[in-house]
Amino acid sequence: MKDGTVVATMDGISDNPRVGEIRDLSIDELGMNQVLLEVANGTYACYAHLLPGSVQVMAGDYVKGGDVVGSIGNSDAPHLHFQVCDAPDLLGSEGLPFVFQGFEETGRCIVNTYTGRFTCVTFDSVRLHEGEIPENNRIIRFPEIHE
């Protein structure tokens, strides 16, 4: 995560009861529980689909790379939706290209399009990636940040 100022949060929207089960949400709730940071003038980072009650920051807070802003929730399966965008609005903005400084790929998941169920496998060895964005349905972790 890049350093930035929290411009908006949402918390308290319940997770879906089961993986693959989707319920009706209003347009404002589609990102579910989320944290929106301004990371540069006119550039925003959004962390969405967080666990209800886990958001640990509020508008106006300054956060640094490595700070915990919330925990992963379950909107249709446990995952984090992350995007970089040009406006402080998850749906009303344009996405901007980005890469991660580094991450470790530990496995992948395959989704059965008929049942919505996931089959996940872990790799025998961790694969390090630098200056990339993960492919869809990859299981990744970020190396600990040491300052």
C-alpha positions as CSV (number, residue, x, y, z in Angstrom):
1,M,0.0,0.0,0.0
2,K,1.2,3.5,-0.8
3,D,1.0,6.2,1.9
4,G,-2.2,8.3,1.6
5,T,-5.1,10.1,3.3
6,V,-8.4,8.3,3.9
7,V,-11.1,10.2,2.0
8,A,-14.0,7.8,2.6
9,T,-14.9,4.5,4.3
10,M,-17.9,2.3,4.5
11,D,-18.4,-0.4,7.1
12,G,-21.3,-2.5,8.5
13,I,-22.6,-4.2,5.3
14,S,-22.9,-7.9,6.1
15,D,-21.0,-10.5,4.1
16,N,-22.8,-13.0,1.9
17,P,-23.8,-16.0,4.0
18,R,-22.2,-18.5,1.7
19,V,-19.5,-18.6,-0.9
20,G,-21.1,-18.1,-4.3
21,E,-24.4,-16.7,-2.9
22,I,-25.1,-13.2,-4.1
23,R,-27.8,-10.9,-2.7
24,D,-29.4,-7.7,-3.9
25,L,-27.4,-4.6,-3.0
26,S,-28.0,-0.9,-3.7
27,I,-25.6,0.8,-6.1
28,D,-23.9,2.5,-3.1
29,E,-23.3,-0.9,-1.5
30,L,-21.7,-2.8,-4.4
31,G,-18.2,-2.1,-3.1
32,M,-19.5,-3.3,0.3
33,N,-17.2,-2.4,3.2
34,Q,-14.3,-0.3,1.8
35,V,-11.6,2.2,2.4
36,L,-10.7,4.9,-0.2
37,L,-7.3,6.7,0.0
38,E,-6.0,9.6,-1.9
39,V,-2.4,8.5,-2.7
40,A,-1.4,11.4,-5.0
41,N,-3.2,14.5,-6.2
42,G,-6.1,13.1,-8.2
43,T,-5.1,9.5,-7.7
44,Y,-7.0,7.2,-5.4
45,A,-6.6,3.6,-4.1
46,C,-9.7,1.6,-3.1
47,Y,-9.8,-1.5,-0.9
48,A,-13.3,-3.0,-1.2
49,H,-15.2,-6.1,0.0
50,L,-13.8,-5.9,3.5
51,L,-15.0,-7.8,6.5
52,P,-17.9,-6.1,8.3
53,G,-16.6,-4.3,11.4
54,S,-13.0,-4.6,10.4
55,V,-12.4,-1.1,8.9
56,Q,-9.8,0.4,11.2
57,V,-9.4,3.9,9.7
58,M,-11.7,6.9,9.2
59,A,-11.9,9.9,6.8
60,G,-9.0,12.2,7.4
61,D,-6.6,9.6,8.8
62,Y,-3.1,9.4,7.2
63,V,-2.0,5.8,6.6
64,K,1.4,4.5,5.6
65,G,2.4,1.5,3.5
66,G,2.0,-1.6,5.7
67,D,-0.7,-0.2,7.9
68,V,-3.8,-2.4,8.3
69,V,-7.0,-0.7,7.0
70,G,-9.3,-3.7,7.3
71,S,-9.7,-7.5,6.8
72,I,-10.8,-9.5,3.7
73,G,-14.5,-10.2,3.6
74,N,-16.8,-12.3,1.5
75,S,-18.8,-10.5,-1.2
76,D,-19.1,-13.6,-3.5
77,A,-16.0,-15.4,-2.3
78,P,-13.3,-14.3,0.1
79,H,-11.2,-11.7,-1.7
80,L,-10.0,-8.2,-1.8
81,H,-11.1,-5.9,-4.6
82,F,-8.3,-3.3,-5.2
83,Q,-8.2,-0.6,-7.8
84,V,-6.4,2.6,-8.5
85,C,-8.7,5.3,-10.0
86,D,-8.9,8.9,-11.0
87,A,-11.7,10.0,-8.7
88,P,-12.8,9.3,-5.1
89,D,-15.7,7.1,-6.3
90,L,-15.4,3.3,-6.8
91,L,-18.0,3.1,-9.5
92,G,-17.9,6.7,-10.9
93,S,-14.2,6.7,-11.8
94,E,-11.8,5.5,-14.4
95,G,-9.4,2.8,-13.4
96,L,-5.7,3.6,-13.7
97,P,-2.9,1.2,-14.5
98,F,-0.7,0.0,-11.7
99,V,1.7,-2.7,-10.6
100,F,2.7,-4.1,-7.2
101,Q,6.2,-3.7,-6.0
102,G,6.3,-7.3,-5.2
103,F,4.1,-10.3,-4.2
104,E,4.4,-14.0,-3.7
105,E,2.1,-16.3,-5.6
106,T,1.3,-19.4,-3.5
107,G,-1.5,-21.0,-5.5
108,R,-4.5,-20.6,-7.8
109,C,-8.3,-21.2,-7.8
110,I,-10.5,-22.5,-10.5
111,V,-14.1,-21.5,-10.6
112,N,-16.8,-23.9,-11.8
113,T,-19.1,-21.5,-13.8
114,Y,-22.1,-23.8,-13.3
115,T,-22.0,-24.2,-9.5
116,G,-20.0,-21.1,-8.5
117,R,-17.7,-23.4,-6.4
118,F,-14.0,-22.8,-6.1
119,T,-11.3,-25.5,-6.3
120,C,-8.0,-24.1,-5.0
121,V,-4.5,-25.6,-5.1
122,T,-1.3,-24.4,-3.5
123,F,2.0,-24.6,-5.2
124,D,4.9,-26.7,-4.0
125,S,7.1,-23.6,-4.0
126,V,6.3,-19.8,-3.7
127,R,6.7,-17.8,-6.9
128,L,8.0,-14.3,-6.4
129,H,6.7,-11.6,-8.8
130,E,8.0,-8.0,-9.0
131,G,6.5,-5.0,-10.8
132,E,3.4,-7.0,-11.9
133,I,-0.2,-7.4,-11.2
134,P,-1.5,-10.9,-10.3
135,E,-3.5,-12.8,-12.8
136,N,-7.1,-13.6,-12.0
137,N,-7.9,-16.2,-9.3
138,R,-4.4,-16.3,-8.0
139,I,-3.6,-16.8,-4.3
140,I,-1.0,-14.2,-3.3
141,R,0.6,-12.8,-0.2
142,F,2.7,-9.7,0.2
143,P,6.2,-10.0,1.8
144,E,6.4,-8.3,5.2
145,I,7.4,-4.7,4.9
146,H,10.6,-3.8,6.8
147,E,11.6,-0.2,7.2
